[in-house]
Amino acid sequence: MYRGRVVGIVGPDTPRDVIGLMMAGVPADEAARTAAEHQTALSEVDEEVDG
């Protein structure tokens, strides 16, 4: 819930970053998409550093 509104219903296996975004008012589907994009970007940076 955010400001009295349900922003989404998620299961117990939902990643913490998605829940954090939802707590900030981001709808569940957008939170999941944003978290996935962020994880992809972090993976690319890790590859550049390791490579």
Phi and psi restraints in degrees (range 20) as a CNS / XPLOR table:
assign (resid 1 and name C) (resid 2 and name N)
       (resid 2 and name CA) (resid 2 and name C) 1.0 -141.2 20.0 2
assign (resid 2 and name N) (resid 2 and name CA)
       (resid 2 and name C) (resid 3 and name N) 1.0 119.6 20.0 2
assign (resid 2 and name C) (resid 3 and name N)
       (resid 3 and name CA) (resid 3 and name C) 1.0 51.1 20.0 2
assign (resid 3 and name N) (resid 3 and name CA)
       (resid 3 and name C) (resid 4 and name N) 1.0 43.4 20.0 2
assign (resid 3 and name C) (resid 4 and name N)
       (resid 4 and name CA) (resid 4 and name C) 1.0 80.5 20.0 2
assign (resid 4 and name N) (resid 4 and name CA)
       (resid 4 and name C) (resid 5 and name N) 1.0 6.1 20.0 2
assign (resid 4 and name C) (resid 5 and name N)
       (resid 5 and name CA) (resid 5 and name C) 1.0 -117.4 20.0 2
assign (resid 5 and name N) (resid 5 and name CA)
       (resid 5 and name C) (resid 6 and name N) 1.0 142.0 20.0 2
assign (resid 5 and name C) (resid 6 and name N)
       (resid 6 and name CA) (resid 6 and name C) 1.0 -80.4 20.0 2
assign (resid 6 and name N) (resid 6 and name CA)
       (resid 6 and name C) (resid 7 and name N) 1.0 119.5 20.0 2
assign (resid 6 and name C) (resid 7 and name N)
       (resid 7 and name CA) (resid 7 and name C) 1.0 -93.4 20.0 2
assign (resid 7 and name N) (resid 7 and name CA)
       (resid 7 and name C) (resid 8 and name N) 1.0 -11.1 20.0 2
assign (resid 7 and name C) (resid 8 and name N)
       (resid 8 and name CA) (resid 8 and name C) 1.0 166.2 20.0 2
assign (resid 8 and name N) (resid 8 and name CA)
       (resid 8 and name C) (resid 9 and name N) 1.0 160.4 20.0 2
assign (resid 8 and name C) (resid 9 and name N)
       (resid 9 and name CA) (resid 9 and name C) 1.0 -119.3 20.0 2
assign (resid 9 and name N) (resid 9 and name CA)
       (resid 9 and name C) (resid 10 and name N) 1.0 124.6 20.0 2
assign (resid 9 and name C) (resid 10 and name N)
       (resid 10 and name CA) (resid 10 and name C) 1.0 -129.7 20.0 2
assign (resid 10 and name N) (resid 10 and name CA)
       (resid 10 and name C) (resid 11 and name N) 1.0 162.8 20.0 2
assign (resid 10 and name C) (resid 11 and name N)
       (resid 11 and name CA) (resid 11 and name C) 1.0 -87.0 20.0 2
assign (resid 11 and name N) (resid 11 and name CA)
       (resid 11 and name C) (resid 12 and name N) 1.0 174.1 20.0 2
assign (resid 11 and name C) (resid 12 and name N)
       (resid 12 and name CA) (resid 12 and name C) 1.0 -69.2 20.0 2
assign (resid 12 and name N) (resid 12 and name CA)
       (resid 12 and name C) (resid 13 and name N) 1.0 -14.0 20.0 2
assign (resid 12 and name C) (resid 13 and name N)
       (resid 13 and name CA) (resid 13 and name C) 1.0 -93.8 20.0 2
assign (resid 13 and name N) (resid 13 and name CA)
       (resid 13 and name C) (resid 14 and name N) 1.0 10.5 20.0 2
assign (resid 13 and name C) (resid 14 and name N)
       (resid 14 and name CA) (resid 14 and name C) 1.0 -69.0 20.0 2
assign (resid 14 and name N) (resid 14 and name CA)
       (resid 14 and name C) (resid 15 and name N) 1.0 130.1 20.0 2
assign (resid 14 and name C) (resid 15 and name N)
       (resid 15 and name CA) (resid 15 and name C) 1.0 -60.7 20.0 2
assign (resid 15 and name N) (resid 15 and name CA)
       (resid 15 and name C) (resid 16 and name N) 1.0 150.1 20.0 2
assign (resid 15 and name C) (resid 16 and name N)
       (resid 16 and name CA) (resid 16 and name C) 1.0 -59.3 20.0 2
assign (resid 16 and name N) (resid 16 and name CA)
       (resid 16 and name C) (resid 17 and name N) 1.0 -37.6 20.0 2
assign (resid 16 and name C) (resid 17 and name N)
       (resid 17 and name CA) (resid 17 and name C) 1.0 -65.8 20.0 2
assign (resid 17 and name N) (resid 17 and name CA)
       (resid 17 and name C) (resid 18 and name N) 1.0 -33.4 20.0 2
assign (resid 17 and name C) (resid 18 and name N)
       (resid 18 and name CA) (resid 18 and name C) 1.0 -67.7 20.0 2
assign (resid 18 and name N) (resid 18 and name CA)
       (resid 18 and name C) (resid 19 and name N) 1.0 -45.4 20.0 2
assign (resid 18 and name C) (resid 19 and name N)
       (resid 19 and name CA) (resid 19 and name C) 1.0 -62.2 20.0 2
assign (resid 19 and name N) (resid 19 and name CA)
       (resid 19 and name C) (resid 20 and name N) 1.0 -39.8 20.0 2
assign (resid 19 and name C) (resid 20 and name N)
       (resid 20 and name CA) (resid 20 and name C) 1.0 -61.1 20.0 2
assign (resid 20 and name N) (resid 20 and name CA)
       (resid 20 and name C) (resid 21 and name N) 1.0 -43.3 20.0 2
assign (resid 20 and name C) (resid 21 and name N)
       (resid 21 and name CA) (resid 21 and name C) 1.0 -64.2 20.0 2
assign (resid 21 and name N) (resid 21 and name CA)
       (resid 21 and name C) (resid 22 and name N) 1.0 -40.0 20.0 2
assign (resid 21 and name C) (resid 22 and name N)
       (resid 22 and name CA) (resid 22 and name C) 1.0 -64.2 20.0 2
assign (resid 22 and name N) (resid 22 and name CA)
       (resid 22 and name C) (resid 23 and name N) 1.0 -36.5 20.0 2
assign (resid 22 and name C) (resid 23 and name N)
       (resid 23 and name CA) (resid 23 and name C) 1.0 -65.7 20.0 2
assign (resid 23 and name N) (resid 23 and name CA)
       (resid 23 and name C) (resid 24 and name N) 1.0 -20.8 20.0 2
assign (resid 23 and name C) (resid 24 and name N)
       (resid 24 and name CA) (resid 24 and name C) 1.0 -91.8 20.0 2
assign (resid 24 and name N) (resid 24 and name CA)
       (resid 24 and name C) (resid 25 and name N) 1.0 3.1 20.0 2
assign (resid 24 and name C) (resid 25 and name N)
       (resid 25 and name CA) (resid 25 and name C) 1.0 100.9 20.0 2
assign (resid 25 and name N) (resid 25 and name CA)
       (resid 25 and name C) (resid 26 and name N) 1.0 3.4 20.0 2
assign (resid 25 and name C) (resid 26 and name N)
       (resid 26 and name CA) (resid 26 and name C) 1.0 -79.8 20.0 2
assign (resid 26 and name N) (resid 26 and name CA)
       (resid 26 and name C) (resid 27 and name N) 1.0 128.2 20.0 2
assign (resid 26 and name C) (resid 27 and name N)
       (resid 27 and name CA) (resid 27 and name C) 1.0 -57.8 20.0 2
assign (resid 27 and name N) (resid 27 and name CA)
       (resid 27 and name C) (resid 28 and name N) 1.0 150.9 20.0 2
assign (resid 27 and name C) (resid 28 and name N)
       (resid 28 and name CA) (resid 28 and name C) 1.0 -53.8 20.0 2
assign (resid 28 and name N) (resid 28 and name CA)
       (resid 28 and name C) (resid 29 and name N) 1.0 -47.4 20.0 2
assign (resid 28 and name C) (resid 29 and name N)
       (resid 29 and name CA) (resid 29 and name C) 1.0 -65.4 20.0 2
assign (resid 29 and name N) (resid 29 and name CA)
       (resid 29 and name C) (resid 30 and name N) 1.0 -40.3 20.0 2
assign (resid 29 and name C) (resid 30 and name N)
       (resid 30 and name CA) (resid 30 and name C) 1.0 -69.6 20.0 2
assign (resid 30 and name N) (resid 30 and name CA)
       (resid 30 and name C) (resid 31 and name N) 1.0 -37.5 20.0 2
assign (resid 30 and name C) (resid 31 and name N)
       (resid 31 and name CA) (resid 31 and name C) 1.0 -62.7 20.0 2
assign (resid 31 and name N) (resid 31 and name CA)
       (resid 31 and name C) (resid 32 and name N) 1.0 -43.2 20.0 2
assign (resid 31 and name C) (resid 32 and name N)
       (resid 32 and name CA) (resid 32 and name C) 1.0 -64.7 20.0 2
assign (resid 32 and name N) (resid 32 and name CA)
       (resid 32 and name C) (resid 33 and name N) 1.0 -42.1 20.0 2
assign (resid 32 and name C) (resid 33 and name N)
       (resid 33 and name CA) (resid 33 and name C) 1.0 -65.7 20.0 2
assign (resid 33 and name N) (resid 33 and name CA)
       (resid 33 and name C) (resid 34 and name N) 1.0 -44.6 20.0 2
assign (resid 33 and name C) (resid 34 and name N)
       (resid 34 and name CA) (resid 34 and name C) 1.0 -63.9 20.0 2
assign (resid 34 and name N) (resid 34 and name CA)
       (resid 34 and name C) (resid 35 and name N) 1.0 -43.2 20.0 2
assign (resid 34 and name C) (resid 35 and name N)
       (resid 35 and name CA) (resid 35 and name C) 1.0 -63.1 20.0 2
assign (resid 35 and name N) (resid 35 and name CA)
       (resid 35 and name C) (resid 36 and name N) 1.0 -40.5 20.0 2
assign (resid 35 and name C) (resid 36 and name N)
       (resid 36 and name CA) (resid 36 and name C) 1.0 -65.1 20.0 2
assign (resid 36 and name N) (resid 36 and name CA)
       (resid 36 and name C) (resid 37 and name N) 1.0 -41.5 20.0 2
assign (resid 36 and name C) (resid 37 and name N)
       (resid 37 and name CA) (resid 37 and name C) 1.0 -64.1 20.0 2
assign (resid 37 and name N) (resid 37 and name CA)
       (resid 37 and name C) (resid 38 and name N) 1.0 -40.0 20.0 2
assign (resid 37 and name C) (resid 38 and name N)
       (resid 38 and name CA) (resid 38 and name C) 1.0 -65.6 20.0 2
assign (resid 38 and name N) (resid 38 and name CA)
       (resid 38 and name C) (resid 39 and name N) 1.0 -41.9 20.0 2
assign (resid 38 and name C) (resid 39 and name N)
       (resid 39 and name CA) (resid 39 and name C) 1.0 -64.0 20.0 2
assign (resid 39 and name N) (resid 39 and name CA)
       (resid 39 and name C) (resid 40 and name N) 1.0 -39.0 20.0 2
assign (resid 39 and name C) (resid 40 and name N)
       (resid 40 and name CA) (resid 40 and name C) 1.0 -62.7 20.0 2
assign (resid 40 and name N) (resid 40 and name CA)
       (resid 40 and name C) (resid 41 and name N) 1.0 -43.8 20.0 2
assign (resid 40 and name C) (resid 41 and name N)
       (resid 41 and name CA) (resid 41 and name C) 1.0 -63.4 20.0 2
assign (resid 41 and name N) (resid 41 and name CA)
       (resid 41 and name C) (resid 42 and name N) 1.0 -40.9 20.0 2
assign (resid 41 and name C) (resid 42 and name N)
       (resid 42 and name CA) (resid 42 and name C) 1.0 -64.5 20.0 2
assign (resid 42 and name N) (resid 42 and name CA)
       (resid 42 and name C) (resid 43 and name N) 1.0 -38.6 20.0 2
assign (resid 42 and name C) (resid 43 and name N)
       (resid 43 and name CA) (resid 43 and name C) 1.0 -64.0 20.0 2
assign (resid 43 and name N) (resid 43 and name CA)
       (resid 43 and name C) (resid 44 and name N) 1.0 -40.1 20.0 2
assign (resid 43 and name C) (resid 44 and name N)
       (resid 44 and name CA) (resid 44 and name C) 1.0 -64.7 20.0 2
assign (resid 44 and name N) (resid 44 and name CA)
       (resid 44 and name C) (resid 45 and name N) 1.0 -40.0 20.0 2
assign (resid 44 and name C) (resid 45 and name N)
       (resid 45 and name CA) (resid 45 and name C) 1.0 -64.8 20.0 2
assign (resid 45 and name N) (resid 45 and name CA)
       (resid 45 and name C) (resid 46 and name N) 1.0 -42.5 20.0 2
assign (resid 45 and name C) (resid 46 and name N)
       (resid 46 and name CA) (resid 46 and name C) 1.0 -59.5 20.0 2
assign (resid 46 and name N) (resid 46 and name CA)
       (resid 46 and name C) (resid 47 and name N) 1.0 -41.0 20.0 2
assign (resid 46 and name C) (resid 47 and name N)
       (resid 47 and name CA) (resid 47 and name C) 1.0 -63.8 20.0 2
assign (resid 47 and name N) (resid 47 and name CA)
       (resid 47 and name C) (resid 48 and name N) 1.0 -40.4 20.0 2
assign (resid 47 and name C) (resid 48 and name N)
       (resid 48 and name CA) (resid 48 and name C) 1.0 -65.2 20.0 2
assign (resid 48 and name N) (resid 48 and name CA)
       (resid 48 and name C) (resid 49 and name N) 1.0 -40.3 20.0 2
assign (resid 48 and name C) (resid 49 and name N)
       (resid 49 and name CA) (resid 49 and name C) 1.0 -69.0 20.0 2
assign (resid 49 and name N) (resid 49 and name CA)
       (resid 49 and name C) (resid 50 and name N) 1.0 -42.3 20.0 2
assign (resid 49 and name C) (resid 50 and name N)
       (resid 50 and name CA) (resid 50 and name C) 1.0 -75.8 20.0 2
assign (resid 50 and name N) (resid 50 and name CA)
       (resid 50 and name C) (resid 51 and name N) 1.0 -27.8 20.0 2
